[in-house]
Amino acid sequence: MVMDSVTAQGISNGLRDAELLADALTAGLGGGTPLPAALAEHQVRRDRAITPMYDFTVRRAELHSRRALRLFLRAAAGRPEEVTRLLGGFAGVLPVDEVFSTRNGLRVIGGYGLRRLTGWRPAPRPADRAARRSP
């Protein structure tokens, strides 16, 4: 899998993958595991580790208007602990699929952001309706 440079994950993934590949080769050539099985297991583990960031990168590269993402970023901007989590997700230090999950997004944007996102407005109270009707 190839990563876009926007997430700066390439070198980290390359170094990790080289180490894991060396472990697989050692197991496969050392007689503990048949080489094809060791390499197949390496591929499964590598793909499992990289897929969440890969999917995140693909979504960022699409350049679609992302109203929910904009609300999420605005809501996080004034909260240092959320900015730290956000940067941790971008850097791959925290699981990107958790940081940018729907559940976490709703937690960060809160009720106000959810109302803006969905366009929901509370129904007018009876007293408000009566006030609008009177001259």
N, C-alpha and C positions, 0 to 999 in steps of 0.2 A: 504494500500500500504506500502511496506517495502522499505526503502531507504538504499542504500549502504553507508557505512561510508565515502567514498571518498568525499562526499559533506558536511558532518557534519550537515545535516539537521534534523536528527532524533529527537533530544531533543527539538529543536525549534518547529518542527511540533507537537510533542507530547504535549507540553505545550499549544500551540495554540488550538489544537484539544480538549484538556480537557476542556478548558474554553468555547469553542463553544458548546461542548456536554452538559456542565452544563447549558448553556443558553437554549439549546433545551429541556433538561429535565425540567427545570423550566417552560418553556412555555407549555410543554406537560402535566405536572402534576399539573400545576397551573390553568388549565381549559381554558386558552386563546386559545390553539390550541390542537387538538387531538394528543396524544402522537405519534402514528404512523406517522402522517403528520409532526410533529416537527422533528422526527428522520430522516425521509426521506429527509426533507429540509436540515438538518445538513449534511447528507451524500453528497448531491449534492454540497453544498457550500465547504465542505472539499475537495472533489475530484477536483472541479474546481480550488481551490487554490493550490493543490499539484501537479497536472498533469504536468505543464511545468517543474518543477524541477525533477520529477520522470522520464519523458522522457529524459531529459538531462542526468540524472544519468545512465539510461540504455544505452544511446549512448556512454558514457564514459567507461562503463564496457565492451563494446564489444571488445575493444582493436584492432580495425581495424586501419590500416594505414590511417591517416587522413591528407592528404597533405594540404588541405585548412586550417585545424585547426592549423597545424604547421606554415603555413605562417601568419595566424592571430596572433598567440602568438609571433612570431618573430617581426612582425610589431608593436605590442603593447608594446613589451619589452622596447623600448627606449622612451616611451611616458607615463609619470607619470599619466596623466589624463585617459589614456586608461587602464593602469594597475589598477587604482582605480576602474574603471567601471567593469573590468574583475573580480576583487576580490569581488566587490559588487554583481555580478551575482552568483559567487560561494557561497557566504555567504547567498544568498537569500534576500539581502537588496534591490537589483535591480531586475526587472523581468528577469529571466534567458533566457526566450524565446526572449526577445528583445536584450539583450547583445550578445547572440550567434546567432542572426538572420542572414540570408543571406545578408540582406540590410546593417546591421551594419558591418558584416565581410568585405563586399566590400568597405565600407567607410574606414575601418581601414587599410586594406592591400593596397588600392589605385591602381592606374594603373599599377605600376611595379609588384605588387603582383599578380594582375589579369593576366597579361601577363605570369608570371611564372606558375600560376595555369593552364592556358589553353594551354600553349605552343605557344601562338600567337607571331608571329614576323612580323614587318612591311615588306611590299614588298620592294625589293631593288629599289632605284631610278634609272632612266635611266642612269645617269652619273656613278653610281656604277657598273652597268652591263657592260658598255662600258670599264671601267677601268679594269675589270676582264678579258675581252676578249683580250685586247691588250697585246703584248709580252713585 
